[in-house]
């Protein structure tokens, strides 16, 4: 699958800084991270985080990590 290839290429050699039941988190080394969804539960977590971020006021948003982009399939 093309998406998986692109993700593997992006994280190759990058440090995994976290993992949970639903997602893996890699440090891309440029002040950003990528959160990779594990099946369904991770996709839901990514969607929830995206919705919370987008609907938050500036007062709240300034304490959250900025979401720069979201994959079309909502996996990262």
Number of C-alpha atoms within 10 A of each C-alpha: 5 7 13 10 9 11 14 11 11 13 17 11 10 13 13 14 10 11 13 10 10 17 20 16 18 20 16 16 9 6 6 12 20 20 20 21 21 17 12 11 13 21 20 16 18 22 16 12 13 16 11 14 17 13 10 12 10 11 8 11 14 10 8 13 10 12 14 7 10 14 10 8 8 16 23 21
